[in-house]
Amino acid sequence: MNVRPYLVVLLGSLVALVAAAIAPPRAVAAGDGAVLERGRYLVQQVGTCVDCHGAGLKGAKLEFLAPGLPVAHFAPRIAGLPHLSAAQGVAYLQNGLLPNGARSRPPMPQYRLHHDDAVAVVAYLKQLR
């Protein structure tokens, strides 16, 4: 029995699996309506970002925190994501690190979002004004 055809198929399958595993995540079109709706859902319903960042996500004082706690007492504006580029915002939501290497202060969660979800959140936030 000639095993060569089987080895070729097996090797080809292995190469395809390795290529899929190391390929960068698929880019999501930021202007896509489904992407924006996913971002809106994640920001409004899952992350409940308005609870800290205020109505319209324009920044708010965190009144619910006791004075003197070693935490952030103001949630910055995230509508429009003015302090981060889109790439920086995606990286931050994936690894929890700001561009300067620091982490956000509590009570901000240290998110580790999937690439497509991070892109959706950033796309949604960037289009807010």
C-alpha positions as CSV (number, residue, x, y, z in Angstrom):
1,M,0.0,0.0,0.0
2,N,1.3,3.4,-1.0
3,V,1.1,5.8,2.0
4,R,2.5,8.8,0.2
5,P,-0.9,10.3,-0.8
6,Y,-2.0,10.0,2.9
7,L,1.2,11.7,4.1
8,V,0.7,14.6,1.6
9,V,-2.9,15.1,2.9
10,L,-1.8,14.8,6.5
11,L,1.1,17.3,6.0
12,G,-1.2,19.7,4.1
13,S,-3.7,19.6,6.9
14,L,-1.0,20.2,9.5
15,V,0.3,23.2,7.6
16,A,-3.2,24.6,7.3
17,L,-3.8,24.2,11.1
18,V,-0.5,25.8,12.0
19,A,-1.2,28.7,9.6
20,A,-4.7,29.3,11.1
21,A,-3.3,29.2,14.6
22,I,-0.6,31.8,14.0
23,A,-2.5,34.1,11.7
24,P,-3.5,37.5,13.1
25,P,-7.1,37.9,14.0
26,R,-9.4,38.8,11.2
27,A,-9.8,42.6,10.9
28,V,-13.3,43.8,11.5
29,A,-14.6,46.8,9.5
30,A,-15.2,49.6,12.0
31,G,-18.0,51.1,9.9
32,D,-19.9,47.9,9.7
33,G,-23.4,48.3,11.3
34,A,-23.2,44.8,12.9
35,V,-19.8,45.8,14.4
36,L,-21.2,49.0,15.8
37,E,-24.3,47.2,17.2
38,R,-22.0,44.6,18.9
39,G,-19.9,47.5,20.4
40,R,-23.0,49.3,21.6
41,Y,-24.3,46.0,23.2
42,L,-20.9,45.4,24.9
43,V,-20.6,49.0,26.2
44,Q,-24.2,49.5,27.3
45,Q,-25.4,46.0,28.4
46,V,-22.3,44.0,29.3
47,G,-19.7,46.5,30.5
48,T,-22.4,49.0,31.8
49,C,-19.8,51.7,31.2
50,V,-22.4,54.5,31.9
51,D,-22.4,53.4,35.6
52,C,-19.0,55.0,36.0
53,H,-18.3,57.1,32.9
54,G,-21.7,58.9,33.2
55,A,-24.6,59.6,30.8
56,G,-23.3,59.9,27.3
57,L,-19.9,58.4,28.5
58,K,-18.6,62.0,28.9
59,G,-16.8,61.4,32.2
60,A,-18.1,61.5,35.8
61,K,-17.1,61.8,39.4
62,L,-17.4,58.5,41.1
63,E,-19.6,59.5,44.0
64,F,-20.1,56.0,45.3
65,L,-16.5,55.7,46.4
66,A,-15.4,56.6,49.9
67,P,-13.0,59.5,50.1
68,G,-9.4,58.5,50.7
69,L,-9.5,55.2,49.0
70,P,-6.4,54.6,46.7
71,V,-8.6,54.4,43.6
72,A,-9.6,56.7,40.7
73,H,-12.3,59.0,41.9
74,F,-13.2,60.2,38.4
75,A,-14.0,58.2,35.3
76,P,-12.7,59.9,32.2
77,R,-14.6,60.7,29.0
78,I,-14.7,57.6,26.7
79,A,-17.2,59.0,24.2
80,G,-15.0,59.4,21.1
81,L,-12.2,57.7,22.9
82,P,-10.2,61.0,22.9
83,H,-7.1,59.8,24.8
84,L,-6.4,56.7,22.7
85,S,-6.0,55.9,19.0
86,A,-8.2,53.1,17.7
87,A,-5.2,50.7,17.8
88,Q,-4.3,51.8,21.3
89,G,-7.9,51.3,22.4
90,V,-8.0,47.8,21.0
91,A,-4.7,46.9,22.6
92,Y,-5.8,48.3,25.9
93,L,-9.1,46.3,25.9
94,Q,-7.1,43.1,25.0
95,N,-4.2,43.3,27.5
96,G,-5.3,45.9,30.1
97,L,-2.2,48.1,29.5
98,L,-2.4,51.8,28.6
99,P,0.1,53.0,25.9
100,N,2.5,54.1,28.7
101,G,2.5,50.6,30.2
102,A,0.3,51.5,33.2
103,R,-2.9,49.8,34.1
104,S,-6.1,51.7,34.9
105,R,-6.8,52.3,38.5
106,P,-9.7,50.5,40.3
107,P,-12.6,50.4,40.0
108,M,-11.9,50.1,36.3
109,P,-11.9,46.4,35.4
110,Q,-8.8,45.0,33.7
111,Y,-10.5,43.7,30.5
112,R,-9.1,40.9,28.3
113,L,-11.5,41.1,25.4
114,H,-11.3,39.0,22.3
115,H,-9.9,41.0,19.3
116,D,-13.2,41.3,17.5
117,D,-15.0,42.4,20.6
118,A,-12.3,45.0,21.4
119,V,-12.5,46.3,17.8
120,A,-16.3,46.6,18.1
121,V,-16.1,48.5,21.4
122,V,-13.5,50.9,20.1
123,A,-15.5,51.4,16.8
124,Y,-18.6,52.2,18.9
125,L,-16.8,54.5,21.3
126,K,-15.0,56.4,18.5
127,Q,-18.2,57.3,16.7
128,L,-19.8,58.8,19.8
129,R,-19.4,62.6,20.3
